[in-house]
């Protein structure tokens, strides 16, 4: 290679490398978006391509401002890739920041090279070095200002941290164990889930719904419509422009433009469902601990052969062995729950079959696992169907992790972490179905060793208050029409959640024409401690006859009967079950604190 060619390669090699690092992912995004027909991905790739092109071209032309512009562009790329990893819910995507991190290193090197002063003659003997404090101070102030601006941008538009104050989303998200939901008379129903006294701290992606629609069963943070200064976190159960209904613990819906008048059962994604199974109380999930525990929870179904229990495992012998749960699953209010998880690890012997079954109001779902392929057998009256699972195979002598999930009218097998195609047995509402019942079985045909048995129940959605009275906003079996841009929210801890089922809009008119709009729970007139506190804080000389702790804008009100409009002395009370799209802040992504729950994905 000639000396001129070497100089050319040296002068142009760095800009070309920078161009590859900065533009490779945007080009890949454009190609992927066009190939998959996803216009949003293609447009996002084109925007990034244009954004990064300027600094790359300027760097190639030797412009003095190019390295600094390139650093900001590369930083934008790092932020974009990180936020995309958050949006996708896949930490593996974070590896895509590597090209932009390399570009940042390259650009910072160039900045230092260009900023370096010309070499000076060595100082005379005994002379001091030139003062460098000013340069050091400038560089650090610049770094602090940029970091502060980036932090503000991230908090305002990208990610924000919230603390879970109550137990309404337990056990998915844990509330503050020192708060009122742990007090005597209103005990926490999931004390075994708490790893610390403080509530979960979660990260919320504010930008997620700029790219994706709000989906049913998303966990979202939103401004409480009747007190906008408060943030709530719930699960989305009802979507815009549909008829929403709850029946026997399940969610049903029918789109307004659907020609079929029958409501359809709404199914949670398998990953979402797998994250919210609720452990039953007691030691059911410790059934393999010893011979004394097992018979309290399981009964052998004839003609079960020999078996041995102990040391956290169960060993079946030759012949057919089947075990049925003794006590049916129910929720904290005593409702029988038919949707259930049966999970275990199993090591089958040569030629053995492994079985698991859940029987609920929608039929009997039985999983049969074999070496040559598996299947789900369904039976409900005369309706008998078989759902083959040819890729689900057992191997003799090798442990297999089995998760058999029956929920929302379907059955799903997860074998060794792989989710197999679901068997959808029931699609439409059938009011003739019996009440939920929970029959759970497992066993084997031939010798096998079971361990790590876990039984879980699904959330049982219901439209009743904690005192078991019917909710005014939503009633079981009665369709609720949801308007455009509106959503219905419920907490996972259905029996102890203040959500769309219970919100009441109160409007109190004063004689001067003003109206106080507030939620019913904000009326603290009858709470002696709250009234005593407001008298002390405001220095009131007269005991107020009415105290509203917070109106729709978070403002506090104290007034007397003499201040009321004589034509409307009592507040107007309206059902208020909806959350507008504009009040949704973002999608809950993961738990980052406490330590025992680090980076738990919220699904």
Buried (B, 14 or more C-beta within 10 A) or exposed (E): EEEEEEEEEEEEEBBEEBBBBBBEBBBEBBEEBEEEEEEEBBEBBBEBBEBBBBBBEBBBEEEEEBBBBBBBBBBBBBBBBBBBBBBEBEEEBBEBBEBBBBBBEBBBEBBEEEEEEEEEEEEEEEEEEEEEEEEEEEEEEEEEEEEEEBEEEBEEEBBBEBBBBBBBBBBBBBBBBEBEBBEEEEEBBBEEBBEBEBBBBBBBBBBBBEEEEBEBBBBBBBBBBBBBEBBBBBBBBBBBEBBBBBBBBBBBBBEEEEEEEEBBBBBBBBEBBBBBBBBBEEEBBBBBBEEEBBEEBBEBEEEBBEBEBBEBBBBBBEEBBBBBBEEBBBBBEEBBBBBBBBBBBBBBBEEBBBBBBBBBBBBBBBBBBBBEBBBBBBBBEEEEEEBEBEEBBBEEEEBBBBBBBBBBBBBBBBBEEEBBEBBBBBEEBBEEBEEBEBBBBBBBBBBBBBBBBBBBBBBBBBBBBBEEEBBBBBBBEEBBEBEEEBBBBBBBBBBBBBBBBBBBBBBBBBBEEEEBBBBBBBBBBEEEEBBEBBBEEEEEEEEBBBBBBBBBEBEBBBBEEEBBBEEBEEBEEEBBBBBBBEBBBBBBBBBBBBEEBEEBEBB
